[in-house]
Amino acid sequence: MKYRDFIKILRSHGFEKLRQGATSHSIYRGTVTGKVQQVVVSGTGGKDIMPKTLASMVRQSGLSKKLFR
């Protein structure tokens, strides 16, 4: 999965960019099942997300893994 695709999924579920961290880190915040979730997206644009990084970001989001397949 590409970073831009991951961000599209987050935005479609109500996540908004909270702030830009270091050059390749962005923090997104959204509400999932009544809980505020914060996701650190560590990458840019069209690059592929490493599997462990993707798993970590999916856990942080609180969204279903099925959305990211």
The first five atom37 places (N, CA, C, CB, O) and aatype in JSON, in Angstrom:
{
  "aatype": [12, 11, 18, 1, 3, 13, 9, 11, 9, 10, 1, 15, 8, 7, 13, 6, 11, 10, 1, 5, 7, 0, 16, 15, 8, 15, 9, 18, 1, 7, 16, 19, 16, 7, 11, 19, 5, 5, 19, 19, 19, 15, 7, 16, 7, 7, 11, 3, 9, 12, 14, 11, 16, 10, 0, 15, 12, 19, 1, 5, 15, 7, 10, 15, 11, 11, 10, 13, 1],
  "atom_mask": [
    [1, 1, 1, 1, 1],
    [1, 1, 1, 1, 1],
    [1, 1, 1, 1, 1],
    [1, 1, 1, 1, 1],
    [1, 1, 1, 1, 1],
    [1, 1, 1, 1, 1],
    [1, 1, 1, 1, 1],
    [1, 1, 1, 1, 1],
    [1, 1, 1, 1, 1],
    [1, 1, 1, 1, 1],
    [1, 1, 1, 1, 1],
    [1, 1, 1, 1, 1],
    [1, 1, 1, 1, 1],
    [1, 1, 1, 0, 1],
    [1, 1, 1, 1, 1],
    [1, 1, 1, 1, 1],
    [1, 1, 1, 1, 1],
    [1, 1, 1, 1, 1],
    [1, 1, 1, 1, 1],
    [1, 1, 1, 1, 1],
    [1, 1, 1, 0, 1],
    [1, 1, 1, 1, 1],
    [1, 1, 1, 1, 1],
    [1, 1, 1, 1, 1],
    [1, 1, 1, 1, 1],
    [1, 1, 1, 1, 1],
    [1, 1, 1, 1, 1],
    [1, 1, 1, 1, 1],
    [1, 1, 1, 1, 1],
    [1, 1, 1, 0, 1],
    [1, 1, 1, 1, 1],
    [1, 1, 1, 1, 1],
    [1, 1, 1, 1, 1],
    [1, 1, 1, 0, 1],
    [1, 1, 1, 1, 1],
    [1, 1, 1, 1, 1],
    [1, 1, 1, 1, 1],
    [1, 1, 1, 1, 1],
    [1, 1, 1, 1, 1],
    [1, 1, 1, 1, 1],
    [1, 1, 1, 1, 1],
    [1, 1, 1, 1, 1],
    [1, 1, 1, 0, 1],
    [1, 1, 1, 1, 1],
    [1, 1, 1, 0, 1],
    [1, 1, 1, 0, 1],
    [1, 1, 1, 1, 1],
    [1, 1, 1, 1, 1],
    [1, 1, 1, 1, 1],
    [1, 1, 1, 1, 1],
    [1, 1, 1, 1, 1],
    [1, 1, 1, 1, 1],
    [1, 1, 1, 1, 1],
    [1, 1, 1, 1, 1],
    [1, 1, 1, 1, 1],
    [1, 1, 1, 1, 1],
    [1, 1, 1, 1, 1],
    [1, 1, 1, 1, 1],
    [1, 1, 1, 1, 1],
    [1, 1, 1, 1, 1],
    [1, 1, 1, 1, 1],
    [1, 1, 1, 0, 1],
    [1, 1, 1, 1, 1],
    [1, 1, 1, 1, 1],
    [1, 1, 1, 1, 1],
    [1, 1, 1, 1, 1],
    [1, 1, 1, 1, 1],
    [1, 1, 1, 1, 1],
    [1, 1, 1, 1, 1]
  ],
  "atom_positions": [
    [[0.85, -1.16, 0.0], [0.0, 0.0, 0.0], [0.9, 1.23, 0.0], [-0.96, -0.01, 1.22], [1.96, 1.25, 0.63]],
    [[0.46, 2.26, -0.71], [1.18, 3.53, -0.78], [0.7, 4.46, 0.34], [0.97, 4.2, -2.18], [-0.42, 4.35, 0.82]],
    [[1.58, 5.38, 0.73], [1.23, 6.32, 1.79], [0.01, 7.16, 1.41], [2.42, 7.24, 2.08], [-0.86, 7.39, 2.25]],
    [[-0.06, 7.61, 0.16], [-1.2, 8.45, -0.24], [-2.51, 7.68, -0.15], [-1.0, 8.97, -1.67], [-3.55, 8.27, 0.17]],
    [[-2.49, 6.36, -0.43], [-3.7, 5.54, -0.32], [-4.11, 5.38, 1.14], [-3.47, 4.15, -0.95], [-5.3, 5.43, 1.47]],
    [[-3.12, 5.2, 2.02], [-3.4, 5.1, 3.45], [-4.05, 6.38, 3.96], [-2.11, 4.79, 4.24], [-5.02, 6.33, 4.71]],
    [[-3.53, 7.52, 3.56], [-4.07, 8.82, 3.99], [-5.47, 9.04, 3.45], [-3.15, 9.97, 3.55], [-6.31, 9.61, 4.14]],
    [[-5.74, 8.58, 2.22], [-7.1, 8.7, 1.66], [-8.1, 7.93, 2.52], [-7.13, 8.17, 0.21], [-9.21, 8.41, 2.77]],
    [[-7.72, 6.74, 2.97], [-8.6, 5.94, 3.81], [-8.84, 6.65, 5.14], [-8.0, 4.53, 4.05], [-9.98, 6.71, 5.62]],
    [[-7.77, 7.18, 5.74], [-7.93, 7.92, 7.0], [-8.88, 9.09, 6.82], [-6.57, 8.42, 7.51], [-9.81, 9.26, 7.61]],
    [[-8.66, 9.89, 5.79], [-9.5, 11.08, 5.56], [-10.96, 10.71, 5.29], [-8.96, 11.89, 4.38], [-11.87, 11.42, 5.71]],
    [[-11.17, 9.6, 4.6], [-12.55, 9.18, 4.3], [-13.29, 8.75, 5.57], [-12.55, 8.05, 3.28], [-14.52, 8.66, 5.57]],
    [[-12.55, 8.47, 6.64], [-13.16, 8.08, 7.91], [-13.07, 9.19, 8.95], [-12.49, 6.82, 8.45], [-13.18, 8.94, 10.15]],
    [[-12.89, 10.42, 8.48], [-12.98, 11.58, 9.36], [-11.7, 12.03, 10.01], [0.0, 0.0, 0.0], [-11.73, 12.93, 10.85]],
    [[-10.58, 11.45, 9.66], [-9.3, 11.89, 10.23], [-8.86, 13.17, 9.55], [-8.22, 10.79, 10.09], [-9.04, 13.35, 8.34]],
    [[-8.27, 14.07, 10.33], [-7.75, 15.32, 9.8], [-6.3, 15.48, 10.21], [-8.58, 16.52, 10.29], [-5.88, 14.99, 11.26]],
    [[-5.55, 16.17, 9.37], [-4.14, 16.4, 9.67], [-4.03, 17.37, 10.84], [-3.37, 16.93, 8.43], [-4.52, 18.5, 10.76]],
    [[-3.4, 16.94, 11.9], [-3.25, 17.75, 13.09], [-2.02, 18.64, 12.97], [-3.15, 16.86, 14.34], [-2.08, 19.84, 13.2]],
    [[-0.9, 18.02, 12.59], [0.32, 18.79, 12.4], [1.33, 17.98, 11.61], [0.92, 19.22, 13.76], [1.2, 16.77, 11.44]],
    [[2.33, 18.69, 11.12], [3.43, 18.08, 10.4], [4.59, 17.96, 11.37], [3.84, 18.92, 9.12], [5.01, 18.95, 11.96]],
    [[5.09, 16.76, 11.55], [6.22, 16.54, 12.44], [7.51, 16.8, 11.69], [0.0, 0.0, 0.0], [7.67, 17.84, 11.05]],
    [[8.43, 15.87, 11.76], [9.66, 15.96, 10.98], [9.31, 15.92, 9.5], [10.65, 14.8, 11.35], [8.13, 15.81, 9.15]],
    [[10.27, 16.01, 8.65], [10.0, 16.13, 7.22], [9.08, 15.05, 6.66], [11.29, 16.11, 6.47], [8.29, 15.33, 5.77]],
    [[9.17, 13.84, 7.16], [8.35, 12.77, 6.59], [7.29, 12.25, 7.56], [9.23, 11.63, 6.15], [6.72, 11.18, 7.32]],
    [[7.02, 12.95, 8.64], [6.04, 12.49, 9.62], [4.88, 13.48, 9.72], [6.71, 12.3, 11.01], [5.08, 14.69, 9.87]],
    [[3.67, 12.95, 9.62], [2.47, 13.76, 9.8], [1.6, 13.09, 10.86], [1.68, 13.92, 8.47], [1.57, 11.86, 10.96]],
    [[0.91, 13.9, 11.64], [0.05, 13.36, 12.69], [-1.4, 13.65, 12.3], [0.4, 13.98, 14.09], [-1.78, 14.79, 12.05]],
    [[-2.2, 12.58, 12.26], [-3.63, 12.69, 11.93], [-4.44, 12.32, 13.16], [-4.0, 11.78, 10.72], [-4.05, 11.44, 13.92]],
    [[-5.57, 13.0, 13.34], [-6.44, 12.72, 14.48], [-7.87, 12.54, 13.99], [-6.37, 13.87, 15.54], [-8.35, 13.26, 13.11]],
    [[-8.54, 11.56, 14.58], [-9.92, 11.28, 14.24], [-10.6, 10.55, 15.38], [0.0, 0.0, 0.0], [-9.96, 10.13, 16.34]],
    [[-11.91, 10.39, 15.27], [-12.68, 9.68, 16.28], [-13.21, 8.38, 15.7], [-13.84, 10.56, 16.81], [-13.85, 8.36, 14.66]],
    [[-12.92, 7.29, 16.41], [-13.38, 5.97, 15.99], [-14.09, 5.35, 17.18], [-12.18, 5.06, 15.5], [-13.51, 5.2, 18.26]],
    [[-15.34, 4.98, 16.99], [-16.2, 4.4, 18.03], [-16.11, 5.17, 19.35], [-15.81, 2.93, 18.26], [-15.98, 4.59, 20.42]],
    [[-16.18, 6.49, 19.24], [-16.22, 7.34, 20.42], [-14.88, 7.65, 21.05], [0.0, 0.0, 0.0], [-14.82, 8.4, 22.03]],
    [[-13.8, 7.09, 20.52], [-12.47, 7.34, 21.06], [-11.67, 8.19, 20.09], [-11.73, 6.01, 21.35], [-11.74, 7.98, 18.88]],
    [[-10.92, 9.15, 20.62], [-10.05, 9.95, 19.78], [-8.78, 9.15, 19.51], [-9.72, 11.32, 20.45], [-8.1, 8.71, 20.44]],
    [[-8.49, 8.96, 18.24], [-7.31, 8.2, 17.83], [-6.32, 9.15, 17.15], [-7.7, 7.02, 16.88], [-6.73, 10.06, 16.43]],
    [[-5.05, 8.94, 17.38], [-4.01, 9.73, 16.76], [-3.06, 8.79, 16.04], [-3.25, 10.59, 17.81], [-2.61, 7.8, 16.61]],
    [[-2.77, 9.09, 14.77], [-1.93, 8.23, 13.94], [-0.73, 9.02, 13.45], [-2.73, 7.66, 12.74], [-0.87, 10.11, 12.89]],
    [[0.45, 8.47, 13.65], [1.67, 9.06, 13.1], [1.93, 8.38, 11.77], [2.9, 8.91, 14.08], [2.24, 7.19, 11.72]],
    [[1.8, 9.13, 10.68], [2.05, 8.61, 9.34], [3.49, 8.97, 9.0], [1.03, 9.19, 8.27], [3.82, 10.14, 8.81]],
    [[4.34, 7.96, 8.93], [5.77, 8.2, 8.76], [6.23, 7.88, 7.34], [6.57, 7.39, 9.76], [6.86, 6.84, 7.11]],
    [[5.92, 8.75, 6.41], [6.33, 8.57, 5.03], [5.64, 9.57, 4.14], [0.0, 0.0, 0.0], [4.81, 10.35, 4.61]],
    [[5.98, 9.54, 2.86], [5.41, 10.52, 1.95], [4.95, 9.88, 0.65], [6.41, 11.6, 1.66], [5.54, 8.9, 0.17]],
    [[3.9, 10.43, 0.08], [3.42, 10.2, -1.26], [3.33, 8.79, -1.78], [0.0, 0.0, 0.0], [2.64, 7.94, -1.22]],
    [[4.04, 8.55, -2.89], [3.89, 7.32, -3.63], [4.77, 6.17, -3.2], [0.0, 0.0, 0.0], [4.84, 5.16, -3.9]],
    [[5.45, 6.3, -2.08], [6.3, 5.2, -1.62], [5.46, 4.11, -0.97], [7.37, 5.72, -0.64], [4.41, 4.38, -0.38]],
    [[5.93, 2.87, -1.09], [5.26, 1.75, -0.44], [5.53, 1.78, 1.06], [5.71, 0.4, -1.05], [6.62, 2.15, 1.5]],
    [[4.52, 1.38, 1.84], [4.67, 1.31, 3.29], [5.19, -0.09, 3.63], [3.31, 1.61, 4.02], [4.67, -1.09, 3.15]],
    [[6.22, -0.13, 4.45], [6.75, -1.42, 4.92], [5.67, -2.11, 5.75], [8.07, -1.22, 5.75], [4.92, -1.44, 6.46]],
    [[5.57, -3.44, 5.68], [4.49, -4.17, 6.36], [4.37, -3.89, 7.86], [4.69, -5.63, 6.16], [3.26, -3.71, 8.35]],
    [[5.47, -3.85, 8.59], [5.4, -3.61, 10.03], [4.97, -2.18, 10.33], [6.75, -3.89, 10.68], [4.25, -1.94, 11.3]],
    [[5.4, -1.24, 9.5], [4.99, 0.16, 9.66], [3.5, 0.29, 9.41], [5.79, 1.08, 8.71], [2.8, 0.98, 10.14]],
    [[3.01, -0.38, 8.38], [1.58, -0.36, 8.06], [0.78, -0.94, 9.21], [1.3, -1.14, 6.76], [-0.24, -0.37, 9.61]],
    [[1.23, -2.06, 9.75], [0.51, -2.7, 10.86], [0.44, -1.76, 12.06], [1.19, -4.01, 11.27], [-0.6, -1.68, 12.72]],
    [[1.51, -1.05, 12.34], [1.54, -0.12, 13.46], [0.57, 1.04, 13.23], [2.95, 0.42, 13.67], [-0.16, 1.43, 14.15]],
    [[0.56, 1.58, 12.02], [-0.33, 2.72, 11.72], [-1.8, 2.3, 11.76], [0.0, 3.32, 10.35], [-2.65, 3.06, 12.2]],
    [[-2.09, 1.07, 11.3], [-3.46, 0.56, 11.35], [-3.91, 0.41, 12.81], [-3.58, -0.81, 10.6], [-5.03, 0.78, 13.15]],
    [[-3.04, -0.12, 13.67], [-3.35, -0.25, 15.1], [-3.62, 1.11, 15.72], [-2.2, -0.96, 15.85], [-4.58, 1.27, 16.48]],
    [[-2.79, 2.09, 15.4], [-2.96, 3.43, 15.95], [-4.29, 4.04, 15.52], [-1.81, 4.33, 15.52], [-4.91, 4.79, 16.29]],
    [[-4.73, 3.73, 14.31], [-5.96, 4.34, 13.79], [-7.22, 3.8, 14.46], [-6.06, 4.11, 12.3], [-8.22, 4.51, 14.57]],
    [[-7.17, 2.55, 14.92], [-8.35, 1.95, 15.53], [-9.38, 1.48, 14.51], [0.0, 0.0, 0.0], [-10.46, 1.03, 14.88]],
    [[-9.07, 1.6, 13.23], [-9.98, 1.15, 12.17], [-9.74, -0.33, 11.88], [-9.78, 1.99, 10.88], [-8.72, -0.89, 12.28]],
    [[-10.68, -0.94, 11.2], [-10.59, -2.35, 10.85], [-9.45, -2.6, 9.86], [-11.92, -2.84, 10.26], [-9.21, -1.8, 8.96]],
    [[-8.75, -3.72, 10.04], [-7.67, -4.09, 9.15], [-8.18, -4.32, 7.72], [-6.97, -5.36, 9.67], [-7.45, -4.12, 6.74]],
    [[-9.43, -4.73, 7.61], [-10.02, -5.03, 6.3], [-10.04, -3.8, 5.39], [-11.44, -5.56, 6.46], [-9.99, -3.94, 4.17]],
    [[-10.12, -2.61, 5.96], [-10.15, -1.38, 5.17], [-8.85, -1.15, 4.42], [-10.44, -0.2, 6.06], [-8.84, -0.46, 3.4]],
    [[-7.77, -1.71, 4.91], [-6.45, -1.44, 4.38], [-5.91, -2.55, 3.5], [-5.51, -1.19, 5.5], [-4.7, -2.6, 3.23]],
    [[-6.76, -3.45, 3.05], [-6.31, -4.54, 2.18], [-6.6, -4.23, 0.75], [-6.97, -5.85, 2.57], [-6.29, -5.03, -0.13]]
  ]
}
